[in-house]
Each structure stands twice: as structure tokens, then as C-alpha cells.
């Protein structure tokens, strides 16, 4: 049986400790970069919910029979993004590490789908995804640096 210390015991009782980023027991200073990262992730989550729901709209309410008119790769991509985009959006909204990873996977998959499946995504979407990925990495890096600087000051 593990013997919990004071802060570990409090973290074990805290129900939201599983979705916190970083050490759940530490009382870290809130940095502006961490806040900007969370806001950015929530805006991305809203965008990815919209994308996921538009894919589900193509499945559930097509103007013409979708899977009869398109090739199998196009239909598989619709189903793939209908599921992945919504799951990634939930993870982004919760600001969890797995949400960021799923979102990165989804964004990279969208870039490849735009290149490999003509007409599935607009070509401009490649550039938008690249900008979003670079912004995500930059904000994550800045938030991590701010957290390291705050822990060094202690």
C-alpha cells in the first residue's frame, strides 16, 4: 500500500486531477501563455466540432445518396473525420495532452486527405492547418517555458 504525502493525498482526493496538465499537487502560478494556450485550444475545439458535425451531416442528411455516388476512399474519409474530429474536439476543450495529440493527428490527416483525395478538403485548408499546427507548437512551447521559469523562481 502506498503511503501518500500531504499534497499527494490531496491530489488523490481531487476528482479533476486526472485532467490537469502538469503536477496536480503543485500550486503553480498561472501564466498568460498557459491561458492563451487554453483559449486557443478551445477555439480549435469549436472549429473541430463544426467540422465533425458537418461530416456527420454528410452521412446522415445527404442531398443525394453519398455512399452510392462516391468511391470507397472518399466514403471512408468522411466516416474517419466524422469520428476523429469530434473526439479531438472533446480533448481540446478539456485541454488534455491526448486532445492535442488527437488534434495534431487529425490536422495532419486532413492535410494528407486534401492532397490525396481531390475535392474532399479545399486546397487552402492545407495552409490553414499548417498555420494552426505552428501556432499550437509555439503556444505550447511558450507555456512550457513560462512554467519552467515559474518553478525556477521558487
C-alpha positions as a Markdown table, in Angstrom:
| # | Residue | x | y | z |
|---|---|---|---|---|
| 1 | Unk | 0.0 | 0.0 | 0.0 |
| 2 | Unk | 1.3 | 3.4 | -1.0 |
| 3 | Unk | 1.9 | 6.0 | 1.7 |
| 4 | Unk | 0.6 | 9.3 | 0.5 |
| 5 | Unk | 2.2 | 12.6 | 1.5 |
| 6 | Unk | 0.2 | 15.7 | 2.1 |
| 7 | Unk | 0.0 | 17.1 | -1.4 |
| 8 | Unk | -0.3 | 13.6 | -2.9 |
| 9 | Unk | -3.2 | 12.8 | -0.6 |
| 10 | Unk | -5.0 | 16.0 | -1.7 |
| 11 | Unk | -4.3 | 15.2 | -5.4 |
| 12 | Unk | -5.7 | 11.7 | -4.9 |
| 13 | Unk | -8.9 | 13.1 | -3.5 |
| 14 | Unk | -9.3 | 15.8 | -6.2 |
| 15 | Unk | -11.6 | 14.4 | -8.8 |
| 16 | Unk | -10.3 | 16.7 | -11.5 |
| 17 | Unk | -6.6 | 15.7 | -11.0 |
| 18 | Unk | -6.9 | 13.3 | -14.0 |
| 19 | Unk | -7.5 | 16.1 | -16.5 |
| 20 | Unk | -4.9 | 18.6 | -15.1 |
| 21 | Unk | -1.9 | 19.4 | -17.1 |
| 22 | Unk | 1.3 | 19.1 | -15.0 |
| 23 | Unk | 1.7 | 18.2 | -11.4 |
| 24 | Unk | -1.7 | 18.1 | -9.7 |
| 25 | Unk | -0.3 | 18.8 | -6.2 |
| 26 | Unk | 1.7 | 21.8 | -7.1 |
| 27 | Unk | 0.2 | 25.3 | -6.9 |
| 28 | Unk | 1.7 | 26.7 | -10.0 |
| 29 | Unk | 1.5 | 30.4 | -10.9 |
| 30 | Unk | -1.0 | 31.0 | -13.7 |
| 31 | Unk | 0.9 | 32.3 | -16.8 |
| 32 | Unk | -0.5 | 34.4 | -19.5 |
| 33 | Unk | 0.9 | 31.9 | -22.1 |
| 34 | Unk | -0.9 | 29.0 | -20.4 |
| 35 | Unk | -4.2 | 30.9 | -20.6 |
| 36 | Unk | -3.6 | 31.8 | -24.2 |
| 37 | Unk | -2.9 | 28.2 | -25.0 |
| 38 | Unk | -6.2 | 27.0 | -23.3 |
| 39 | Unk | -8.2 | 29.7 | -25.2 |
| 40 | Unk | -6.5 | 28.7 | -28.4 |
| 41 | Unk | -7.4 | 25.0 | -27.7 |
| 42 | Unk | -11.0 | 25.9 | -27.0 |
| 43 | Unk | -11.3 | 27.9 | -30.2 |
| 44 | Unk | -9.8 | 24.9 | -32.1 |
| 45 | Unk | -12.3 | 22.7 | -30.3 |
| 46 | Unk | -15.2 | 24.7 | -31.6 |
| 47 | Unk | -13.9 | 24.6 | -35.1 |
| 48 | Unk | -13.3 | 20.9 | -34.9 |
| 49 | Unk | -16.8 | 20.3 | -33.5 |
| 50 | Unk | -18.2 | 22.2 | -36.5 |
| 51 | Unk | -16.1 | 20.1 | -38.9 |
| 52 | Unk | -17.1 | 16.9 | -37.2 |
| 53 | Unk | -20.8 | 17.8 | -37.3 |
| 54 | Unk | -20.5 | 18.8 | -41.0 |
| 55 | Unk | -19.1 | 15.3 | -41.7 |
| 56 | Unk | -22.0 | 13.7 | -39.8 |
| 57 | Unk | -24.4 | 15.9 | -41.7 |
| 58 | Unk | -22.9 | 14.5 | -44.9 |
| 59 | Unk | -23.5 | 11.0 | -43.6 |
| 60 | Unk | -27.0 | 11.4 | -42.1 |
| 61 | Unk | -28.6 | 14.0 | -44.3 |
| 62 | Unk | -27.0 | 13.9 | -47.8 |
| 63 | Unk | -28.6 | 15.8 | -50.6 |
| 64 | Unk | -28.1 | 12.7 | -52.8 |
| 65 | Unk | -27.0 | 9.2 | -51.8 |
| 66 | Unk | -23.5 | 9.7 | -50.6 |
| 67 | Unk | -22.0 | 6.3 | -50.5 |
| 68 | Unk | -23.6 | 5.2 | -53.8 |
| 69 | Unk | -22.1 | 8.1 | -55.7 |
| 70 | Unk | -18.5 | 8.3 | -54.3 |
| 71 | Unk | -15.5 | 6.0 | -54.3 |
| 72 | Unk | -14.7 | 4.0 | -51.2 |
| 73 | Unk | -11.8 | 6.1 | -50.2 |
| 74 | Unk | -14.0 | 9.2 | -50.1 |
| 75 | Unk | -16.6 | 7.5 | -48.0 |
| 76 | Unk | -14.0 | 6.1 | -45.6 |
| 77 | Unk | -12.6 | 9.6 | -45.2 |
| 78 | Unk | -16.0 | 11.0 | -44.3 |
| 79 | Unk | -16.5 | 8.4 | -41.6 |
| 80 | Unk | -12.9 | 8.7 | -40.3 |
| 81 | Unk | -13.2 | 12.5 | -39.9 |
| 82 | Unk | -16.7 | 12.4 | -38.5 |
| 83 | Unk | -15.4 | 10.4 | -35.6 |
| 84 | Unk | -11.9 | 11.7 | -35.2 |
| 85 | Unk | -12.8 | 15.4 | -35.3 |
| 86 | Unk | -15.4 | 15.2 | -32.6 |
| 87 | Unk | -13.1 | 13.1 | -30.3 |
| 88 | Unk | -10.3 | 15.5 | -30.9 |
| 89 | Unk | -12.6 | 18.4 | -30.1 |
| 90 | Unk | -13.5 | 17.0 | -26.7 |
| 91 | Unk | -9.9 | 16.5 | -25.8 |
| 92 | Unk | -9.0 | 20.0 | -27.0 |
| 93 | Unk | -11.9 | 21.5 | -25.0 |
| 94 | Unk | -10.7 | 19.7 | -21.8 |
| 95 | Unk | -7.1 | 21.0 | -22.6 |
| 96 | Unk | -5.7 | 17.5 | -22.2 |
| 97 | Unk | -2.5 | 16.2 | -23.7 |
| 98 | Unk | -4.3 | 13.5 | -25.6 |
| 99 | Unk | -6.6 | 16.1 | -27.1 |
| 100 | Unk | -3.7 | 17.9 | -28.5 |
| 101 | Unk | -2.2 | 14.7 | -29.9 |
| 102 | Unk | -5.5 | 13.7 | -31.5 |
| 103 | Unk | -6.0 | 17.1 | -32.9 |
| 104 | Unk | -2.5 | 17.1 | -34.4 |
| 105 | Unk | -3.2 | 13.6 | -35.9 |
| 106 | Unk | -6.5 | 15.0 | -37.3 |
| 107 | Unk | -4.9 | 18.1 | -38.8 |
| 108 | Unk | -2.1 | 16.1 | -40.4 |
| 109 | Unk | -4.6 | 13.6 | -41.7 |
| 110 | Unk | -6.6 | 16.5 | -43.2 |
| 111 | Unk | -3.5 | 17.8 | -45.0 |
| 112 | Unk | -2.9 | 14.3 | -46.5 |
| 113 | Unk | -6.6 | 13.9 | -47.4 |
| 114 | Unk | -6.6 | 17.3 | -49.1 |
| 115 | Unk | -3.6 | 16.2 | -51.2 |
| 116 | Unk | -4.7 | 12.6 | -51.9 |
| 117 | Unk | -8.5 | 12.9 | -52.3 |
| 118 | Unk | -9.4 | 15.6 | -54.8 |
| 119 | Unk | -12.3 | 17.8 | -53.7 |
| 120 | Unk | -12.5 | 16.4 | -50.1 |
| 121 | Unk | -11.0 | 19.5 | -48.5 |
| 122 | Unk | -10.2 | 22.8 | -50.1 |
| 123 | Unk | -6.5 | 23.2 | -51.0 |
| 124 | Unk | -6.4 | 26.4 | -48.9 |
| 125 | Unk | -7.2 | 24.1 | -45.9 |
| 126 | Unk | -3.6 | 22.8 | -46.1 |
| 127 | Unk | -2.2 | 26.2 | -45.3 |
| 128 | Unk | -4.7 | 26.9 | -42.6 |
| 129 | Unk | -3.8 | 23.6 | -40.9 |
| 130 | Unk | -0.1 | 24.3 | -41.2 |
| 131 | Unk | -0.6 | 27.7 | -39.5 |
| 132 | Unk | -2.7 | 26.2 | -36.8 |
| 133 | Unk | -0.1 | 23.5 | -36.1 |
| 134 | Unk | 2.7 | 26.0 | -35.9 |
| 135 | Unk | 0.7 | 28.3 | -33.6 |
| 136 | Unk | -0.1 | 25.3 | -31.4 |
| 137 | Unk | 3.5 | 24.3 | -31.1 |
| 138 | Unk | 4.6 | 27.9 | -30.4 |
| 139 | Unk | 2.0 | 28.4 | -27.7 |
| 140 | Unk | 2.8 | 25.0 | -26.1 |
| 141 | Unk | 6.5 | 25.9 | -26.1 |
| 142 | Unk | 5.9 | 29.3 | -24.6 |
| 143 | Unk | 3.5 | 28.0 | -21.9 |
| 144 | Unk | 6.1 | 25.3 | -21.0 |
| 145 | Unk | 8.9 | 27.9 | -20.8 |
| 146 | Unk | 6.7 | 30.1 | -18.5 |
| 147 | Unk | 6.0 | 27.1 | -16.3 |
| 148 | Unk | 9.7 | 26.3 | -16.1 |
| 149 | Unk | 10.6 | 29.9 | -15.3 |
| 150 | Unk | 8.0 | 30.0 | -12.5 |
| 151 | Unk | 9.4 | 26.8 | -11.0 |
| 152 | Unk | 12.9 | 28.1 | -11.1 |
| 153 | Unk | 11.9 | 31.3 | -9.3 |
| 154 | Unk | 10.8 | 29.2 | -6.3 |
